[in-house]
């Protein structure tokens, strides 16, 4: 058995590459709201930010008054494309299963919504090889704030 009892991972660009879906969603929303397109690298660099913060950056408008409507439009588009355009890295599922089989608890803390992570595992891997997922809807302060980590530690019953 591992000397570690808990493993906690990020999701995007750690366990899976969802950049294709992310790029599509941001480009769709920017166009829908009449903003000029951004290059892939600029959009890619927002991965891990909250959606509203990313839209503030991508529209060059801090506290953009449309940020919440843009977030909702992004989520709607992501509901259509994100799961099928997210790809687990080659050994991700096997490693997560190996950890669970070794008796350790496995968790994810992400700004991505929990339901989307669950759906991605179920549809892409056919299983959910993690014990706890803390998603963006579970916290009031996004990473790098430690609230998500604190919550998963609490849910694990760890110290």
Buried (B, 14 or more C-beta within 10 A) or exposed (E): EEEEEBBBBBBBBEBBBBBBBBBBBBBBBBEEBEBEEBEBEEBBBBBBBBBBBBBBBBBEEEEBEBBEBBBEBBBEBBBEBBBEBBBBEEEBBEBBBBBBEEEBBBBBBBBBBBEBBBBBBEEBBEEBBBBBBBBBEBBEEBBEEEBBBEBBBEBBEEE
